[in-house]
Amino acid sequence: MSTGTLITVAPTGAEHAKSDVPNLPVTLEELVRTAQDCERVGAAMIHVHIRGADTTPTLDLQRLKDTVAALREETSLVVQLSTGGAVTDPEEDRLRVLDAMPDSASCTMGTVNFGDDVFMNRWEFIVELHKRMQDRGIVPEYEIFDLGQLASLHRLLDQHGLPSGGHVHVDLVMGVPGGMPGDAETLVAALRMIPDGATFSATGIGRTSLPVMLAALSAGGHLRVGMEDTISYARGERVRDNAQLVARAAGLAKIAQRPPMPVAEVRTLLKVAQSN
């Protein structure tokens, strides 16, 4: 049981359109301001998707490099890039994300139905992503959308070794239509399968955000929140901004007597280098 809580903010994602969610941070200036606001209220890591000039998702390498540089200059947050991108992004573009040299990057452990779409993650692609992160000293966060993906994680570690830094951290992404449910029973089942010595964060999508948050805190886990995962704060109430979601997570973590972890402690926990 950790004495503190790592709070990750996922501010944008690749699913919501700016036209539908006007307060979604999509420009670099908006993203940096969001990161600063979220750091002030308890976030220690930021999970980043970026958008192009037309506000649609992109994996443009120069934009990714500029984003990593700006977040490092303007915040002390651990910068984690998504290698998932949008469900339509080709594998070569997703692998190229690592050339932006973030502190951390996501590594999704299998294919999953994602609403009406399919989020494709072939075994060979997962292995290549894992190896490239080992080579570059980038710390992975293994994204788990369904319980069987934890079996794949064990297989990956057994066949290809521990990640950079040697510590395994997973994010249980719960409540995606097509993935595992966002409830306490499923979270407990997942915890029986995570590797020995691993830490975990949990993410509840949409209306599962609060149940998953409370279950994760009670089980000694960490939290990911943000407008990537929900744009509703309460029934009939839209999220004002990402800092509102981080502040709620930080408040609940304090009530659980596991207050938000400072960035330096998170870097030590995840074995993240000071810079790449």
Salt bridges, closest charged atoms under 4 A:
GLU29 OE2 - ARG33 NH1 3.94
GLU30 OE2 - LYS18 NZ 3.48
ASP37 OD1 - ARG40 NH2 2.27
GLU91 OE2 - ARG122 NE 2.78
ASP93 OD1 - ARG96 NH1 2.79
ASP99 OD1 - ARG136 NH2 3.04
ASP103 OD1 - ARG72 NH2 3.08
ASP103 OD2 - ARG267 NH2 3.64
GLU124 OE1 - ARG122 NH1 3.19
GLU128 OE2 - ARG132 NE 2.70
GLU141 OE2 - HIS169 NE2 3.48
GLU143 OE2 - ARG224 NH1 3.36
ASP171 OD2 - ARG224 NH1 3.69
GLU228 OE1 - HIS47 NE2 3.77
GLU228 OE2 - HIS49 NE2 3.31
GLU228 OE2 - ARG224 NH2 3.65
ASP229 OD1 - ARG224 NH2 2.69
